Amino acid sequence: MNKNIIQRVYNEANYVLLTKSTVREVAKIFNVSKSTVHKDLQERLLELDRLTHEKISKIFKEHVEIRHLRGGESTRKRYLKLKEG
């Protein structure tokens, strides 16, 4: 694996561990696609560091469990904005 890719994987992983960011947020910060972040943190990180991969997987599992709440809140805010404007 390319050294640049390995460095990116570790940078993304550390960022997620520090901020508990979503895949979309990480992709925006590191200027890569969501698919790239997902592949980095689910496949490449597993090869490089199994313990960190487990920590990242727990964070992403929490995100999946609460995504319906985030979506509902986003919709509520959008309609409140439309009502005000």
C-alpha positions as CSV (number, residue, x, y, z in Angstrom):
1,M,0.0,0.0,0.0
2,N,1.2,3.5,-0.9
3,K,2.7,5.5,2.0
4,N,0.4,8.4,1.2
5,I,-2.7,6.2,1.5
6,I,-1.4,4.7,4.8
7,Q,-0.9,8.2,6.2
8,R,-4.3,9.3,5.1
9,V,-5.9,6.2,6.7
10,Y,-4.2,6.9,10.0
11,N,-5.1,10.6,9.8
12,E,-8.8,9.9,9.1
13,A,-8.9,7.3,11.9
14,N,-7.4,9.6,14.5
15,Y,-9.8,12.4,13.4
16,V,-12.8,10.1,13.9
17,L,-11.5,8.9,17.3
18,L,-11.0,12.5,18.4
19,T,-14.2,14.0,17.0
20,K,-16.6,11.1,16.5
21,S,-17.3,12.5,13.1
22,T,-19.4,10.9,10.4
23,V,-18.1,9.5,7.1
24,R,-19.5,12.6,5.3
25,E,-17.8,15.0,7.7
26,V,-14.5,13.1,7.4
27,A,-14.7,13.1,3.6
28,K,-15.3,16.9,3.5
29,I,-12.4,17.6,5.9
30,F,-9.9,15.4,4.0
31,N,-11.2,16.3,0.6
32,V,-12.0,12.7,-0.5
33,S,-15.2,10.9,-1.4
34,K,-17.4,9.1,1.2
35,S,-16.5,5.8,-0.6
36,T,-12.8,6.5,-0.1
37,V,-13.3,7.2,3.6
38,H,-15.4,4.1,4.0
39,K,-12.8,1.9,2.2
40,D,-10.0,3.5,4.2
41,L,-11.6,3.0,7.6
42,Q,-13.3,-0.4,7.0
43,E,-10.9,-2.3,4.8
44,R,-7.5,-0.7,4.8
45,L,-7.5,0.1,8.5
46,L,-8.4,-3.5,9.3
47,E,-5.1,-4.6,7.6
48,L,-3.1,-1.9,9.3
49,D,-4.4,-1.7,12.9
50,R,-7.1,-4.1,14.1
51,L,-7.6,-2.5,17.5
52,T,-8.2,1.0,16.0
53,H,-10.5,-0.5,13.4
54,E,-12.7,-2.0,16.2
55,K,-12.9,1.4,17.9
56,I,-13.9,3.1,14.6
57,S,-16.5,0.4,13.9
58,K,-18.1,1.0,17.2
59,I,-18.4,4.8,16.5
60,F,-19.8,4.1,13.0
61,K,-22.3,1.6,14.5
62,E,-23.5,4.3,16.9
63,H,-24.0,6.7,13.9
64,V,-26.1,4.1,12.1
65,E,-28.2,3.6,15.2
66,I,-29.1,7.3,15.5
67,R,-29.2,8.3,11.9
68,H,-33.0,8.3,11.8
69,L,-32.9,10.9,14.6
70,R,-30.5,13.1,12.8
71,G,-32.6,12.9,9.6
72,G,-35.7,13.9,11.5
73,E,-34.0,16.8,13.2
74,S,-32.7,18.0,9.9
75,T,-36.1,17.9,8.3
76,R,-37.6,19.8,11.3
77,K,-35.0,22.6,11.1
78,R,-35.6,22.9,7.3
79,Y,-39.4,23.3,7.7
80,L,-38.9,25.8,10.6
81,K,-36.6,27.8,8.4
82,L,-39.2,27.8,5.5
83,K,-42.0,28.8,8.0
84,E,-39.9,31.8,9.3
85,G,-38.8,33.0,5.8
